Amino acid sequence: MVWKHVDEHRAVAHVTVDDRGFDVTLDIDAMGRPVAVAYQRRHRPADETFTATFAGESTFGGVTVPAKVRGGWAGKEFIRYRIDGALFR
């Protein structure tokens, strides 16, 4: 994974999976918390954009994570969840 700084609120990670590279855009707020993530999925007949947004914070075992996540393909939300607990091993 190679990170590229875009501006004070955005970074792009170039990721390679199964010899295919793609960019993942991460938006952060002024406190460094994740706000949104997006990437292009190669899909036939056309590529689609997956986006997820994050809200709130929860801390478990000293690790702070987004408390709520909403995501979907091509602007159509298909997943929404709240993190109520986490176990780190």
PDB file of N, CA, C and O in Angstrom:
ATOM      1  N   MET A   1       0.847  -1.156   0.000  1.00  0.00           N
ATOM      2  CA  MET A   1       0.000   0.000   0.000  1.00  0.00           C
ATOM      3  C   MET A   1       0.900   1.229   0.000  1.00  0.00           C
ATOM      4  O   MET A   1       1.865   1.318   0.760  1.00  0.00           O
ATOM      5  N   VAL A   2       0.561   2.170  -0.870  1.00  0.00           N
ATOM      6  CA  VAL A   2       1.306   3.420  -0.956  1.00  0.00           C
ATOM      7  C   VAL A   2       0.317   4.556  -0.744  1.00  0.00           C
ATOM      8  O   VAL A   2      -0.702   4.645  -1.429  1.00  0.00           O
ATOM      9  N   TRP A   3       0.635   5.438   0.231  1.00  0.00           N
ATOM     10  CA  TRP A   3      -0.226   6.570   0.556  1.00  0.00           C
ATOM     11  C   TRP A   3       0.220   7.821  -0.173  1.00  0.00           C
ATOM     12  O   TRP A   3       1.415   8.050  -0.361  1.00  0.00           O
ATOM     13  N   LYS A   4      -0.751   8.634  -0.583  1.00  0.00           N
ATOM     14  CA  LYS A   4      -0.469   9.918  -1.213  1.00  0.00           C
ATOM     15  C   LYS A   4      -1.288  10.993  -0.516  1.00  0.00           C
ATOM     16  O   LYS A   4      -2.504  10.859  -0.376  1.00  0.00           O
ATOM     17  N   HIS A   5      -0.629  12.052  -0.083  1.00  0.00           N
ATOM     18  CA  HIS A   5      -1.290  13.193   0.540  1.00  0.00           C
ATOM     19  C   HIS A   5      -1.983  14.015  -0.538  1.00  0.00           C
ATOM     20  O   HIS A   5      -1.354  14.373  -1.534  1.00  0.00           O
ATOM     21  N   VAL A   6      -3.263  14.322  -0.362  1.00  0.00           N
ATOM     22  CA  VAL A   6      -3.991  15.164  -1.306  1.00  0.00           C
ATOM     23  C   VAL A   6      -4.119  16.572  -0.735  1.00  0.00           C
ATOM     24  O   VAL A   6      -3.726  17.546  -1.378  1.00  0.00           O
ATOM     25  N   ASP A   7      -4.668  16.677   0.470  1.00  0.00           N
ATOM     26  CA  ASP A   7      -4.741  17.945   1.199  1.00  0.00           C
ATOM     27  C   ASP A   7      -4.907  17.625   2.674  1.00  0.00           C
ATOM     28  O   ASP A   7      -4.780  16.465   3.068  1.00  0.00           O
ATOM     29  N   GLU A   8      -5.189  18.629   3.502  1.00  0.00           N
ATOM     30  CA  GLU A   8      -5.236  18.367   4.953  1.00  0.00           C
ATOM     31  C   GLU A   8      -6.407  17.493   5.377  1.00  0.00           C
ATOM     32  O   GLU A   8      -6.442  17.031   6.517  1.00  0.00           O
ATOM     33  N   HIS A   9      -7.366  17.257   4.486  1.00  0.00           N
ATOM     34  CA  HIS A   9      -8.521  16.431   4.833  1.00  0.00           C
ATOM     35  C   HIS A   9      -8.695  15.201   3.946  1.00  0.00           C
ATOM     36  O   HIS A   9      -9.721  14.525   4.018  1.00  0.00           O
ATOM     37  N   ARG A  10      -7.699  14.907   3.112  1.00  0.00           N
ATOM     38  CA  ARG A  10      -7.859  13.773   2.206  1.00  0.00           C
ATOM     39  C   ARG A  10      -6.514  13.127   1.895  1.00  0.00           C
ATOM     40  O   ARG A  10      -5.502  13.802   1.704  1.00  0.00           O
ATOM     41  N   ALA A  11      -6.538  11.784   1.853  1.00  0.00           N
ATOM     42  CA  ALA A  11      -5.378  11.001   1.431  1.00  0.00           C
ATOM     43  C   ALA A  11      -5.881   9.870   0.540  1.00  0.00           C
ATOM     44  O   ALA A  11      -7.030   9.441   0.645  1.00  0.00           O
ATOM     45  N   VAL A  12      -5.009   9.400  -0.330  1.00  0.00           N
ATOM     46  CA  VAL A  12      -5.354   8.304  -1.224  1.00  0.00           C
ATOM     47  C   VAL A  12      -4.345   7.187  -1.018  1.00  0.00           C
ATOM     48  O   VAL A  12      -3.136   7.419  -1.045  1.00  0.00           O
ATOM     49  N   ALA A  13      -4.842   5.983  -0.814  1.00  0.00           N
ATOM     50  CA  ALA A  13      -3.983   4.807  -0.691  1.00  0.00           C
ATOM     51  C   ALA A  13      -4.095   4.008  -1.975  1.00  0.00           C
ATOM     52  O   ALA A  13      -5.199   3.672  -2.406  1.00  0.00           O
ATOM     53  N   HIS A  14      -2.964   3.702  -2.589  1.00  0.00           N
ATOM     54  CA  HIS A  14      -2.975   2.822  -3.756  1.00  0.00           C
ATOM     55  C   HIS A  14      -2.759   1.409  -3.231  1.00  0.00           C
ATOM     56  O   HIS A  14      -1.748   1.123  -2.590  1.00  0.00           O
ATOM     57  N   VAL A  15      -3.716   0.529  -3.507  1.00  0.00           N
ATOM     58  CA  VAL A  15      -3.745  -0.828  -2.974  1.00  0.00           C
ATOM     59  C   VAL A  15      -3.694  -1.814  -4.144  1.00  0.00           C
ATOM     60  O   VAL A  15      -4.314  -1.590  -5.184  1.00  0.00           O
ATOM     61  N   THR A  16      -2.953  -2.900  -3.962  1.00  0.00           N
ATOM     62  CA  THR A  16      -2.910  -3.952  -4.970  1.00  0.00           C
ATOM     63  C   THR A  16      -3.467  -5.237  -4.363  1.00  0.00           C
ATOM     64  O   THR A  16      -3.016  -5.687  -3.310  1.00  0.00           O
ATOM     65  N   VAL A  17      -4.458  -5.822  -5.046  1.00  0.00           N
ATOM     66  CA  VAL A  17      -5.068  -7.079  -4.625  1.00  0.00           C
ATOM     67  C   VAL A  17      -5.138  -7.968  -5.866  1.00  0.00           C
ATOM     68  O   VAL A  17      -5.687  -7.569  -6.893  1.00  0.00           O
ATOM     69  N   ASP A  18      -4.582  -9.166  -5.764  1.00  0.00           N
ATOM     70  CA  ASP A  18      -4.586 -10.107  -6.891  1.00  0.00           C
ATOM     71  C   ASP A  18      -4.030  -9.457  -8.164  1.00  0.00           C
ATOM     72  O   ASP A  18      -4.593  -9.604  -9.249  1.00  0.00           O
ATOM     73  N   ASP A  19      -2.930  -8.747  -8.011  1.00  0.00           N
ATOM     74  CA  ASP A  19      -2.246  -8.087  -9.135  1.00  0.00           C
ATOM     75  C   ASP A  19      -3.061  -6.977  -9.798  1.00  0.00           C
ATOM     76  O   ASP A  19      -2.738  -6.558 -10.909  1.00  0.00           O
ATOM     77  N   ARG A  20      -4.099  -6.501  -9.140  1.00  0.00           N
ATOM     78  CA  ARG A  20      -4.900  -5.391  -9.661  1.00  0.00           C
ATOM     79  C   ARG A  20      -4.788  -4.219  -8.698  1.00  0.00           C
ATOM     80  O   ARG A  20      -5.043  -4.362  -7.502  1.00  0.00           O
ATOM     81  N   GLY A  21      -4.406  -3.064  -9.223  1.00  0.00           N
ATOM     82  CA  GLY A  21      -4.266  -1.887  -8.386  1.00  0.00           C
ATOM     83  C   GLY A  21      -5.501  -1.007  -8.431  1.00  0.00           C
ATOM     84  O   GLY A  21      -6.169  -0.900  -9.459  1.00  0.00           O
ATOM     85  N   PHE A  22      -5.793  -0.377  -7.296  1.00  0.00           N
ATOM     86  CA  PHE A  22      -6.890   0.593  -7.250  1.00  0.00           C
ATOM     87  C   PHE A  22      -6.609   1.590  -6.139  1.00  0.00           C
ATOM     88  O   PHE A  22      -5.829   1.322  -5.225  1.00  0.00           O
ATOM     89  N   ASP A  23      -7.262   2.751  -6.233  1.00  0.00           N
ATOM     90  CA  ASP A  23      -7.086   3.815  -5.254  1.00  0.00           C
ATOM     91  C   ASP A  23      -8.254   3.839  -4.284  1.00  0.00           C
ATOM     92  O   ASP A  23      -9.411   3.704  -4.682  1.00  0.00           O
ATOM     93  N   VAL A  24      -7.938   4.014  -2.995  1.00  0.00           N
ATOM     94  CA  VAL A  24      -8.933   4.168  -1.943  1.00  0.00           C
ATOM     95  C   VAL A  24      -8.756   5.578  -1.380  1.00  0.00           C
ATOM     96  O   VAL A  24      -7.677   5.921  -0.897  1.00  0.00           O
ATOM     97  N   THR A  25      -9.806   6.392  -1.439  1.00  0.00           N
ATOM     98  CA  THR A  25      -9.751   7.767  -0.944  1.00  0.00           C
ATOM     99  C   THR A  25     -10.315   7.804   0.461  1.00  0.00           C
ATOM    100  O   THR A  25     -11.412   7.308   0.714  1.00  0.00           O
ATOM    101  N   LEU A  26      -9.556   8.397   1.378  1.00  0.00           N
ATOM    102  CA  LEU A  26      -9.967   8.525   2.771  1.00  0.00           C
ATOM    103  C   LEU A  26     -10.098   9.998   3.115  1.00  0.00           C
ATOM    104  O   LEU A  26      -9.141  10.759   2.975  1.00  0.00           O
ATOM    105  N   ASP A  27     -11.285  10.405   3.567  1.00  0.00           N
ATOM    106  CA  ASP A  27     -11.523  11.772   4.025  1.00  0.00           C
ATOM    107  C   ASP A  27     -11.484  11.776   5.544  1.00  0.00           C
ATOM    108  O   ASP A  27     -12.055  10.899   6.192  1.00  0.00           O
ATOM    109  N   ILE A  28     -10.805  12.772   6.107  1.00  0.00           N
ATOM    110  CA  ILE A  28     -10.699  12.897   7.560  1.00  0.00           C
ATOM    111  C   ILE A  28     -11.123  14.302   7.978  1.00  0.00           C
ATOM    112  O   ILE A  28     -11.074  15.241   7.184  1.00  0.00           O
ATOM    113  N   ASP A  29     -11.544  14.432   9.246  1.00  0.00           N
ATOM    114  CA  ASP A  29     -11.928  15.751   9.747  1.00  0.00           C
ATOM    115  C   ASP A  29     -10.716  16.465  10.349  1.00  0.00           C
ATOM    116  O   ASP A  29      -9.599  15.949  10.297  1.00  0.00           O
ATOM    117  N   ALA A  30     -10.935  17.639  10.914  1.00  0.00           N
ATOM    118  CA  ALA A  30      -9.850  18.450  11.460  1.00  0.00           C
ATOM    119  C   ALA A  30      -9.145  17.788  12.644  1.00  0.00           C
ATOM    120  O   ALA A  30      -8.017  18.153  12.973  1.00  0.00           O
ATOM    121  N   MET A  31      -9.804  16.813  13.289  1.00  0.00           N
ATOM    122  CA  MET A  31      -9.210  16.109  14.425  1.00  0.00           C
ATOM    123  C   MET A  31      -8.521  14.808  13.993  1.00  0.00           C
ATOM    124  O   MET A  31      -7.992  14.085  14.837  1.00  0.00           O
ATOM    125  N   GLY A  32      -8.523  14.504  12.685  1.00  0.00           N
ATOM    126  CA  GLY A  32      -7.888  13.292  12.179  1.00  0.00           C
ATOM    127  C   GLY A  32      -8.777  12.067  12.199  1.00  0.00           C
ATOM    128  O   GLY A  32      -8.299  10.952  11.988  1.00  0.00           O
ATOM    129  N   ARG A  33     -10.069  12.254  12.450  1.00  0.00           N
ATOM    130  CA  ARG A  33     -11.011  11.132  12.475  1.00  0.00           C
ATOM    131  C   ARG A  33     -11.509  10.825  11.063  1.00  0.00           C
ATOM    132  O   ARG A  33     -11.721  11.748  10.277  1.00  0.00           O
ATOM    133  N   PRO A  34     -11.699   9.549  10.725  1.00  0.00           N
ATOM    134  CA  PRO A  34     -12.224   9.216   9.403  1.00  0.00           C
ATOM    135  C   PRO A  34     -13.664   9.704   9.256  1.00  0.00           C
ATOM    136  O   PRO A  34     -14.474   9.566  10.173  1.00  0.00           O
ATOM    137  N   VAL A  35     -13.967  10.269   8.102  1.00  0.00           N
ATOM    138  CA  VAL A  35     -15.308  10.768   7.796  1.00  0.00           C
ATOM    139  C   VAL A  35     -15.940   9.933   6.681  1.00  0.00           C
ATOM    140  O   VAL A  35     -17.129   9.618   6.732  1.00  0.00           O
ATOM    141  N   ALA A  36     -15.129   9.576   5.666  1.00  0.00           N
ATOM    142  CA  ALA A  36     -15.647   8.816   4.528  1.00  0.00           C
ATOM    143  C   ALA A  36     -14.513   8.095   3.825  1.00  0.00           C
ATOM    144  O   ALA A  36     -13.346   8.470   3.934  1.00  0.00           O
ATOM    145  N   VAL A  37     -14.887   7.049   3.100  1.00  0.00           N
ATOM    146  CA  VAL A  37     -13.944   6.298   2.273  1.00  0.00           C
ATOM    147  C   VAL A  37     -14.652   5.970   0.959  1.00  0.00           C
ATOM    148  O   VAL A  37     -15.861   5.741   0.940  1.00  0.00           O
ATOM    149  N   ALA A  38     -13.892   5.949  -0.139  1.00  0.00           N
ATOM    150  CA  ALA A  38     -14.483   5.637  -1.442  1.00  0.00           C
ATOM    151  C   ALA A  38     -13.456   4.951  -2.326  1.00  0.00           C
ATOM    152  O   ALA A  38     -12.260   5.233  -2.252  1.00  0.00           O
ATOM    153  N   TYR A  39     -13.949   4.034  -3.173  1.00  0.00           N
ATOM    154  CA  TYR A  39     -13.085   3.436  -4.187  1.00  0.00           C
ATOM    155  C   TYR A  39     -13.933   2.926  -5.346  1.00  0.00           C
ATOM    156  O   TYR A  39     -15.123   2.651  -5.191  1.00  0.00           O
ATOM    157  N   GLN A  40     -13.299   2.807  -6.508  1.00  0.00           N
ATOM    158  CA  GLN A  40     -13.951   2.299  -7.708  1.00  0.00           C
ATOM    159  C   GLN A  40     -13.844   0.784  -7.748  1.00  0.00           C
ATOM    160  O   GLN A  40     -12.749   0.233  -7.632  1.00  0.00           O
ATOM    161  N   ARG A  41     -14.950   0.123  -7.909  1.00  0.00           N
ATOM    162  CA  ARG A  41     -14.958  -1.323  -8.080  1.00  0.00           C
ATOM    163  C   ARG A  41     -15.025  -1.613  -9.571  1.00  0.00           C
ATOM    164  O   ARG A  41     -15.898  -1.111 -10.278  1.00  0.00           O
ATOM    165  N   ARG A  42     -14.104  -2.418 -10.028  1.00  0.00           N
ATOM    166  CA  ARG A  42     -14.145  -2.816 -11.440  1.00  0.00           C
ATOM    167  C   ARG A  42     -15.243  -3.859 -11.588  1.00  0.00           C
ATOM    168  O   ARG A  42     -15.194  -4.935 -10.993  1.00  0.00           O
ATOM    169  N   HIS A  43     -16.212  -3.514 -12.382  1.00  0.00           N
ATOM    170  CA  HIS A  43     -17.410  -4.344 -12.487  1.00  0.00           C
ATOM    171  C   HIS A  43     -17.957  -4.244 -13.906  1.00  0.00           C
ATOM    172  O   HIS A  43     -17.942  -3.174 -14.514  1.00  0.00           O
ATOM    173  N   ARG A  44     -18.424  -5.336 -14.409  1.00  0.00           N
ATOM    174  CA  ARG A  44     -19.032  -5.309 -15.741  1.00  0.00           C
ATOM    175  C   ARG A  44     -20.527  -5.108 -15.622  1.00  0.00           C
ATOM    176  O   ARG A  44     -21.125  -5.724 -14.739  1.00  0.00           O
ATOM    177  N   PRO A  45     -21.164  -4.317 -16.417  1.00  0.00           N
ATOM    178  CA  PRO A  45     -20.633  -3.671 -17.604  1.00  0.00           C
ATOM    179  C   PRO A  45     -19.922  -2.351 -17.318  1.00  0.00           C
ATOM    180  O   PRO A  45     -19.244  -1.831 -18.204  1.00  0.00           O
ATOM    181  N   ALA A  46     -20.049  -1.793 -16.128  1.00  0.00           N
ATOM    182  CA  ALA A  46     -19.418  -0.504 -15.836  1.00  0.00           C
ATOM    183  C   ALA A  46     -18.863  -0.523 -14.417  1.00  0.00           C
ATOM    184  O   ALA A  46     -19.359  -1.247 -13.553  1.00  0.00           O
ATOM    185  N   ASP A  47     -17.824   0.283 -14.186  1.00  0.00           N
ATOM    186  CA  ASP A  47     -17.278   0.412 -12.834  1.00  0.00           C
ATOM    187  C   ASP A  47     -18.309   1.082 -11.927  1.00  0.00           C
ATOM    188  O   ASP A  47     -19.140   1.867 -12.384  1.00  0.00           O
ATOM    189  N   GLU A  48     -18.240   0.761 -10.637  1.00  0.00           N
ATOM    190  CA  GLU A  48     -19.134   1.354  -9.641  1.00  0.00           C
ATOM    191  C   GLU A  48     -18.289   1.916  -8.510  1.00  0.00           C
ATOM    192  O   GLU A  48     -17.208   1.405  -8.216  1.00  0.00           O
ATOM    193  N   THR A  49     -18.779   2.954  -7.886  1.00  0.00           N
ATOM    194  CA  THR A  49     -18.087   3.542  -6.748  1.00  0.00           C
ATOM    195  C   THR A  49     -18.719   3.047  -5.456  1.00  0.00           C
ATOM    196  O   THR A  49     -19.931   3.158  -5.266  1.00  0.00           O
ATOM    197  N   PHE A  50     -17.885   2.495  -4.560  1.00  0.00           N
ATOM    198  CA  PHE A  50     -18.331   2.139  -3.217  1.00  0.00           C
ATOM    199  C   PHE A  50     -17.973   3.299  -2.308  1.00  0.00           C
ATOM    200  O   PHE A  50     -16.843   3.787  -2.348  1.00  0.00           O
ATOM    201  N   THR A  51     -18.911   3.748  -1.493  1.00  0.00           N
ATOM    202  CA  THR A  51     -18.635   4.793  -0.519  1.00  0.00           C
ATOM    203  C   THR A  51     -19.161   4.363   0.841  1.00  0.00           C
ATOM    204  O   THR A  51     -20.151   3.639   0.944  1.00  0.00           O
ATOM    205  N   ALA A  52     -18.484   4.820   1.871  1.00  0.00           N
ATOM    206  CA  ALA A  52     -18.944   4.610   3.236  1.00  0.00           C
ATOM    207  C   ALA A  52     -18.696   5.893   4.010  1.00  0.00           C
ATOM    208  O   ALA A  52     -17.691   6.574   3.803  1.00  0.00           O
ATOM    209  N   THR A  53     -19.623   6.214   4.904  1.00  0.00           N
ATOM    210  CA  THR A  53     -19.458   7.373   5.776  1.00  0.00           C
ATOM    211  C   THR A  53     -19.430   6.896   7.223  1.00  0.00           C
ATOM    212  O   THR A  53     -20.031   5.879   7.571  1.00  0.00           O
ATOM    213  N   PHE A  54     -18.725   7.645   8.049  1.00  0.00           N
ATOM    214  CA  PHE A  54     -18.544   7.289   9.451  1.00  0.00           C
ATOM    215  C   PHE A  54     -19.045   8.427  10.335  1.00  0.00           C
ATOM    216  O   PHE A  54     -18.888   9.601  10.000  1.00  0.00           O
ATOM    217  N   ALA A  55     -19.652   8.066  11.468  1.00  0.00           N
ATOM    218  CA  ALA A  55     -20.153   9.076  12.402  1.00  0.00           C
ATOM    219  C   ALA A  55     -19.918   8.622  13.828  1.00  0.00           C
ATOM    220  O   ALA A  55     -19.984   7.430  14.126  1.00  0.00           O
ATOM    221  N   GLY A  56     -19.645   9.568  14.706  1.00  0.00           N
ATOM    222  CA  GLY A  56     -19.455   9.274  16.117  1.00  0.00           C
ATOM    223  C   GLY A  56     -18.204   8.465  16.381  1.00  0.00           C
ATOM    224  O   GLY A  56     -17.498   8.052  15.461  1.00  0.00           O
ATOM    225  N   GLU A  57     -17.948   8.248  17.653  1.00  0.00           N
ATOM    226  CA  GLU A  57     -16.784   7.460  18.078  1.00  0.00           C
ATOM    227  C   GLU A  57     -17.155   6.574  19.246  1.00  0.00           C
ATOM    228  O   GLU A  57     -18.001   6.926  20.068  1.00  0.00           O
ATOM    229  N   SER A  58     -16.516   5.425  19.310  1.00  0.00           N
ATOM    230  CA  SER A  58     -16.603   4.536  20.465  1.00  0.00           C
ATOM    231  C   SER A  58     -15.200   4.027  20.748  1.00  0.00           C
ATOM    232  O   SER A  58     -14.415   3.806  19.826  1.00  0.00           O
ATOM    233  N   THR A  59     -14.887   3.843  22.017  1.00  0.00           N
ATOM    234  CA  THR A  59     -13.561   3.361  22.397  1.00  0.00           C
ATOM    235  C   THR A  59     -13.702   2.048  23.146  1.00  0.00           C
ATOM    236  O   THR A  59     -14.468   1.937  24.103  1.00  0.00           O
ATOM    237  N   PHE A  60     -12.945   1.053  22.690  1.00  0.00           N
ATOM    238  CA  PHE A  60     -12.952  -0.279  23.288  1.00  0.00           C
ATOM    239  C   PHE A  60     -11.508  -0.709  23.486  1.00  0.00           C
ATOM    240  O   PHE A  60     -10.733  -0.734  22.530  1.00  0.00           O
ATOM    241  N   GLY A  61     -11.139  -1.047  24.710  1.00  0.00           N
ATOM    242  CA  GLY A  61      -9.780  -1.498  24.990  1.00  0.00           C
ATOM    243  C   GLY A  61      -8.721  -0.483  24.598  1.00  0.00           C
ATOM    244  O   GLY A  61      -7.615  -0.855  24.206  1.00  0.00           O
ATOM    245  N   GLY A  62      -9.054   0.800  24.701  1.00  0.00           N
ATOM    246  CA  GLY A  62      -8.101   1.852  24.366  1.00  0.00           C
ATOM    247  C   GLY A  62      -8.011   2.178  22.880  1.00  0.00           C
ATOM    248  O   GLY A  62      -7.206   3.022  22.485  1.00  0.00           O
ATOM    249  N   VAL A  63      -8.825   1.523  22.046  1.00  0.00           N
ATOM    250  CA  VAL A  63      -8.822   1.767  20.601  1.00  0.00           C
ATOM    251  C   VAL A  63     -10.124   2.474  20.233  1.00  0.00           C
ATOM    252  O   VAL A  63     -11.211   1.975  20.524  1.00  0.00           O
ATOM    253  N   THR A  64     -10.011   3.632  19.595  1.00  0.00           N
ATOM    254  CA  THR A  64     -11.182   4.410  19.190  1.00  0.00           C
ATOM    255  C   THR A  64     -11.508   4.122  17.727  1.00  0.00           C
ATOM    256  O   THR A  64     -10.642   4.176  16.855  1.00  0.00           O
ATOM    257  N   VAL A  65     -12.782   3.813  17.485  1.00  0.00           N
ATOM    258  CA  VAL A  65     -13.258   3.476  16.136  1.00  0.00           C
ATOM    259  C   VAL A  65     -14.522   4.291  15.846  1.00  0.00           C
ATOM    260  O   VAL A  65     -15.171   4.782  16.769  1.00  0.00           O
ATOM    261  N   PRO A  66     -14.867   4.431  14.565  1.00  0.00           N
ATOM    262  CA  PRO A  66     -16.152   5.073  14.254  1.00  0.00           C
ATOM    263  C   PRO A  66     -17.293   4.262  14.867  1.00  0.00           C
ATOM    264  O   PRO A  66     -17.257   3.032  14.858  1.00  0.00           O
ATOM    265  N   ALA A  67     -18.298   4.947  15.396  1.00  0.00           N
ATOM    266  CA  ALA A  67     -19.415   4.259  16.046  1.00  0.00           C
ATOM    267  C   ALA A  67     -20.493   3.826  15.055  1.00  0.00           C
ATOM    268  O   ALA A  67     -21.159   2.812  15.265  1.00  0.00           O
ATOM    269  N   LYS A  68     -20.666   4.594  13.974  1.00  0.00           N
ATOM    270  CA  LYS A  68     -21.712   4.286  12.986  1.00  0.00           C
ATOM    271  C   LYS A  68     -21.110   4.315  11.588  1.00  0.00           C
ATOM    272  O   LYS A  68     -20.281   5.166  11.266  1.00  0.00           O
ATOM    273  N   VAL A  69     -21.546   3.366  10.766  1.00  0.00           N
ATOM    274  CA  VAL A  69     -21.054   3.265   9.385  1.00  0.00           C
ATOM    275  C   VAL A  69     -22.254   3.056   8.462  1.00  0.00           C
ATOM    276  O   VAL A  69     -23.163   2.282   8.762  1.00  0.00           O
ATOM    277  N   ARG A  70     -22.234   3.769   7.327  1.00  0.00           N
ATOM    278  CA  ARG A  70     -23.244   3.598   6.279  1.00  0.00           C
ATOM    279  C   ARG A  70     -22.495   3.472   4.960  1.00  0.00           C
ATOM    280  O   ARG A  70     -21.579   4.248   4.690  1.00  0.00           O
ATOM    281  N   GLY A  71     -22.881   2.488   4.128  1.00  0.00           N
ATOM    282  CA  GLY A  71     -22.159   2.305   2.880  1.00  0.00           C
ATOM    283  C   GLY A  71     -23.024   1.781   1.761  1.00  0.00           C
ATOM    284  O   GLY A  71     -24.104   1.236   1.985  1.00  0.00           O
ATOM    285  N   GLY A  72     -22.517   1.961   0.525  1.00  0.00           N
ATOM    286  CA  GLY A  72     -23.255   1.460  -0.616  1.00  0.00           C
ATOM    287  C   GLY A  72     -22.492   1.612  -1.913  1.00  0.00           C
ATOM    288  O   GLY A  72     -21.461   2.281  -1.975  1.00  0.00           O
ATOM    289  N   TRP A  73     -23.017   0.981  -2.949  1.00  0.00           N
ATOM    290  CA  TRP A  73     -22.472   1.038  -4.297  1.00  0.00           C
ATOM    291  C   TRP A  73     -23.267   2.042  -5.106  1.00  0.00           C
ATOM    292  O   TRP A  73     -24.494   2.099  -5.019  1.00  0.00           O
ATOM    293  N   ALA A  74     -22.558   2.829  -5.890  1.00  0.00           N
ATOM    294  CA  ALA A  74     -23.187   3.738  -6.859  1.00  0.00           C
ATOM    295  C   ALA A  74     -24.292   4.584  -6.226  1.00  0.00           C
ATOM    296  O   ALA A  74     -25.327   4.820  -6.849  1.00  0.00           O
ATOM    297  N   GLY A  75     -24.073   5.044  -4.983  1.00  0.00           N
ATOM    298  CA  GLY A  75     -25.038   5.898  -4.318  1.00  0.00           C
ATOM    299  C   GLY A  75     -26.237   5.194  -3.716  1.00  0.00           C
ATOM    300  O   GLY A  75     -27.134   5.851  -3.187  1.00  0.00           O
ATOM    301  N   LYS A  76     -26.271   3.866  -3.785  1.00  0.00           N
ATOM    302  CA  LYS A  76     -27.390   3.100  -3.229  1.00  0.00           C
ATOM    303  C   LYS A  76     -26.939   2.402  -1.951  1.00  0.00           C
ATOM    304  O   LYS A  76     -26.203   1.416  -1.999  1.00  0.00           O
ATOM    305  N   GLU A  77     -27.386   2.920  -0.811  1.00  0.00           N
ATOM    306  CA  GLU A  77     -26.980   2.356   0.475  1.00  0.00           C
ATOM    307  C   GLU A  77     -27.508   0.934   0.639  1.00  0.00           C
ATOM    308  O   GLU A  77     -28.687   0.664   0.409  1.00  0.00           O
ATOM    309  N   PHE A  78     -26.611   0.029   1.041  1.00  0.00           N
ATOM    310  CA  PHE A  78     -27.048  -1.340   1.289  1.00  0.00           C
ATOM    311  C   PHE A  78     -26.614  -1.851   2.654  1.00  0.00           C
ATOM    312  O   PHE A  78     -27.022  -2.937   3.067  1.00  0.00           O
ATOM    313  N   ILE A  79     -25.794  -1.084   3.355  1.00  0.00           N
ATOM    314  CA  ILE A  79     -25.370  -1.526   4.684  1.00  0.00           C
ATOM    315  C   ILE A  79     -25.330  -0.331   5.626  1.00  0.00           C
ATOM    316  O   ILE A  79     -24.918   0.769   5.261  1.00  0.00           O
ATOM    317  N   ARG A  80     -25.774  -0.590   6.849  1.00  0.00           N
ATOM    318  CA  ARG A  80     -25.750   0.419   7.905  1.00  0.00           C
ATOM    319  C   ARG A  80     -25.567  -0.331   9.220  1.00  0.00           C
ATOM    320  O   ARG A  80     -26.299  -1.279   9.504  1.00  0.00           O
ATOM    321  N   TYR A  81     -24.590   0.093  10.021  1.00  0.00           N
ATOM    322  CA  TYR A  81     -24.416  -0.588  11.305  1.00  0.00           C
ATOM    323  C   TYR A  81     -23.814   0.339  12.341  1.00  0.00           C
ATOM    324  O   TYR A  81     -23.235   1.379  12.028  1.00  0.00           O
ATOM    325  N   ARG A  82     -23.974  -0.083  13.596  1.00  0.00           N
ATOM    326  CA  ARG A  82     -23.422   0.629  14.746  1.00  0.00           C
ATOM    327  C   ARG A  82     -22.523  -0.347  15.477  1.00  0.00           C
ATOM    328  O   ARG A  82     -22.900  -1.496  15.707  1.00  0.00           O
ATOM    329  N   ILE A  83     -21.338   0.108  15.844  1.00  0.00           N
ATOM    330  CA  ILE A  83     -20.397  -0.742  16.568  1.00  0.00           C
ATOM    331  C   ILE A  83     -20.645  -0.575  18.057  1.00  0.00           C
ATOM    332  O   ILE A  83     -20.422   0.497  18.621  1.00  0.00           O
ATOM    333  N   ASP A  84     -21.107  -1.645  18.684  1.00  0.00           N
ATOM    334  CA  ASP A  84     -21.447  -1.624  20.101  1.00  0.00           C
ATOM    335  C   ASP A  84     -20.350  -2.212  20.980  1.00  0.00           C
ATOM    336  O   ASP A  84     -20.374  -2.041  22.198  1.00  0.00           O
ATOM    337  N   GLY A  85     -19.392  -2.899  20.374  1.00  0.00           N
ATOM    338  CA  GLY A  85     -18.310  -3.501  21.147  1.00  0.00           C
ATOM    339  C   GLY A  85     -17.255  -4.044  20.218  1.00  0.00           C
ATOM    340  O   GLY A  85     -17.516  -4.295  19.041  1.00  0.00           O
ATOM    341  N   ALA A  86     -16.070  -4.223  20.746  1.00  0.00           N
ATOM    342  CA  ALA A  86     -14.971  -4.795  19.966  1.00  0.00           C
ATOM    343  C   ALA A  86     -14.061  -5.572  20.888  1.00  0.00           C
ATOM    344  O   ALA A  86     -13.807  -5.161  22.021  1.00  0.00           O
ATOM    345  N   LEU A  87     -13.579  -6.675  20.408  1.00  0.00           N
ATOM    346  CA  LEU A  87     -12.633  -7.515  21.160  1.00  0.00           C
ATOM    347  C   LEU A  87     -11.363  -7.608  20.343  1.00  0.00           C
ATOM    348  O   LEU A  87     -11.380  -8.060  19.199  1.00  0.00           O
ATOM    349  N   PHE A  88     -10.261  -7.177  20.935  1.00  0.00           N
ATOM    350  CA  PHE A  88      -8.972  -7.212  20.246  1.00  0.00           C
ATOM    351  C   PHE A  88      -8.131  -8.303  20.867  1.00  0.00           C
ATOM    352  O   PHE A  88      -8.005  -8.379  22.089  1.00  0.00           O
ATOM    353  N   ARG A  89      -7.550  -9.153  20.027  1.00  0.00           N
ATOM    354  CA  ARG A  89      -6.737 -10.258  20.510  1.00  0.00           C
ATOM    355  C   ARG A  89      -5.337 -10.129  20.024  1.00  0.00           C
ATOM    356  O   ARG A  89      -4.497 -10.975  20.331  1.00  0.00           O
TER     357      ARG A  89
END
